[in-house]
Amino acid sequence: MSLSGPAPVPPRSTPQGGSVTPDDKVPAAADPVLARFGRAGATAGAVASAGAEQLRQMTPAMFTRTPLRWLKGWWTVAQFGAQMLVLMLSPSSYRRSQHQALYYQLHAASMPLLPGFTAMSAVLSLVIIRIVVATAQSYGLSQYALDVLVRTLVLELLPLLVALYVALRFTMPAGEAVAELRERGQLQALWQAGGDPARDVLLPRVLGGVFAVVLLAALSAVMALVMTYVTLYGFTSWGLAAYTRDVGQVFNPAATVILCMKAFFFSLVVAILPLAPDPRHDGAALQRRDEINQLGRLFALILLIEVLSLVGNYY
Amino acid sequence: MSQPSETPPPIPHLELKARLLLLVMVVLVAGAIAYLMYARGAFERTQEVVLIADDSEGISVGMNMTFSGFAIGRVGRIELSSEGNARIIVNVPQKDAHWLRESSVFTIESGLVGGTKIRAFTGVLTDPPLPDGAERKVLRGDAAAEIPRMIASVRELVNNLGALTGSDAPLNRSLANLQLTAEKLNGPRGAIGVLLGNDADARRLSQTLERSNALLARLDTLVLKADGIAARTDGIIAHADEQVFGSNGLMPETRATVVQLNGLLAETRNSLKKVDAVLVEAQAIGANTREATTDLGALRAEVEASLRKVEHLVNEVNRKWPFARDAQIKLP
């Protein structure tokens, strides 16, 4: 439960992120009720469900602390993300001794998702393709159907779908598991035993999430392109040149760069945010996470990236 | 160290599967990049066609240039030339460049719906091919630009139509008159009544027609009579011919008369010659007579002189004669 560790501050990365040091003292940590109350104060739903006793104990000071804690929480997330990025780019993270954990997380992040996601994205793509093609034909604008499809499906919808899918199916459960590890003090134990929890436990999961997002995004995009071609031209090859040319027109350099950056940031957000230490615990009270809240934060970030990419593409 | 949650159940061939997944991702991403580069024309050898347009509105980098509906080139760059025109540089793959010839025409068309289109037209495919970097003026067909002009024309047309179809418009009155005329046409007098306007004239015309018919009938009889006269005239002419040119006709007799006249003339000529001789003689007689006359003058003078002397003598006798008769004239 407690994060207070040995007195000397270790030079290595911490399991929870840069802002959390073993010397942190948390006054509310002693009372789990108060800690829970503090967390509940952040959300209206939690307040509504709180009992009368808790409501009576709520003080205005808790509300004034909230924006500061909010900022501090995001600062924690940013530090954790930077730490993961540094670890991702360090060659030492890919030593032979790390391979097994990396392989395991790559496999766990993508393999169980593959059949379900493939089926789901295929069905969704097919429905959208049929709707767009039929609508375009009914208005006599079928020459623009391909452009619309590539833009909506490949550039916008599918990356968003992949990010949410991977977050829900892999990184959020992984984050839950990591929180449990933190709660049980196993990361601390690993740390004390001379291991590096960030490199050994967290990084493989982050890499697995990034890998899953990129793999599934590429797979669904290729599938959508193939299905679009088949829907428009059937199982023939005569339209390939015209199709390729039209696809090439949509993927101008700006759109391609924006798509790549969007996929990259989606994968980072999806892989890092659920694994980051929960900022609402002041870095101390590692309680079971509020999953809806976590999903909301994740969704807000993804939406922000999506809006920025739309602004880049169409303004 | 103890890591209960970090000891996952062993997965068979984990490394192989993970490597396979990595390989799939690398292949997918690399394939997508290669396909997009191919689709953007990164592997094509191209040549340039520079289109000069008044303005580059609606033109964007990457848009297609079509030939017969097939895309054969894409816009690579748009510049502003020193003359203020838009220079649209179109990259045409060399495998498609043979569709463009020296005589090719390029147009920019803006439809009401959809984007601007660049089109190439080649009428004569046997012309020499368009060289790399050739500059061509582009024709602009803007449907949207035509709309205000068309609306102005249509408004004018509608005004004219309104004026034409108004209640007091000439066309309306003409139509009313036409209806009256049609009624008259269907009336008892028919087209004649329409042409003449009133019934009296129409009646007069009918009478005139009847009279004309009568006149024509009389003319017919007259012509028949003239025919009879002509036949008789023919007989007379034949008779006269006989009389004039027949064997006992006027002409042979005239010819004999002329022969006789010729003989008479010869005789007359002989007689005249004799007369000539008589005249010569008469001339000689005349000369003689003239000489004799000259002598007669002298004789006459002498006679006159003698007479005067006789007279004078008589006078002298009378004076000297006592019985001279009283020669005096007594006046009352």
HADDOCK unambig.tbl for C-alpha pairs under 7 A between the chains (distance, minus, plus):
assign (segid A and resid 103 and name CA) (segid B and resid 14 and name CA) 6.76 0.50 0.50
assign (segid A and resid 103 and name CA) (segid B and resid 15 and name CA) 6.04 0.50 0.50
assign (segid A and resid 103 and name CA) (segid B and resid 18 and name CA) 5.38 0.50 0.50
assign (segid A and resid 104 and name CA) (segid B and resid 14 and name CA) 6.80 0.50 0.50
assign (segid A and resid 106 and name CA) (segid B and resid 18 and name CA) 6.26 0.50 0.50
assign (segid A and resid 107 and name CA) (segid B and resid 18 and name CA) 5.49 0.50 0.50
assign (segid A and resid 186 and name CA) (segid B and resid 3 and name CA) 6.97 0.50 0.50
assign (segid A and resid 190 and name CA) (segid B and resid 1 and name CA) 6.70 0.50 0.50
assign (segid A and resid 193 and name CA) (segid B and resid 1 and name CA) 6.94 0.50 0.50
assign (segid A and resid 215 and name CA) (segid B and resid 25 and name CA) 5.17 0.50 0.50
assign (segid A and resid 218 and name CA) (segid B and resid 28 and name CA) 6.19 0.50 0.50
assign (segid A and resid 218 and name CA) (segid B and resid 29 and name CA) 6.33 0.50 0.50
assign (segid A and resid 219 and name CA) (segid B and resid 28 and name CA) 6.86 0.50 0.50
assign (segid A and resid 244 and name CA) (segid B and resid 39 and name CA) 5.18 0.50 0.50
assign (segid A and resid 245 and name CA) (segid B and resid 39 and name CA) 5.35 0.50 0.50
assign (segid A and resid 247 and name CA) (segid B and resid 39 and name CA) 6.76 0.50 0.50
assign (segid A and resid 248 and name CA) (segid B and resid 36 and name CA) 5.98 0.50 0.50
assign (segid A and resid 248 and name CA) (segid B and resid 39 and name CA) 4.42 0.50 0.50
assign (segid A and resid 248 and name CA) (segid B and resid 40 and name CA) 4.77 0.50 0.50
assign (segid A and resid 249 and name CA) (segid B and resid 40 and name CA) 6.93 0.50 0.50
assign (segid A and resid 249 and name CA) (segid B and resid 62 and name CA) 5.95 0.50 0.50
assign (segid A and resid 249 and name CA) (segid B and resid 63 and name CA) 6.93 0.50 0.50
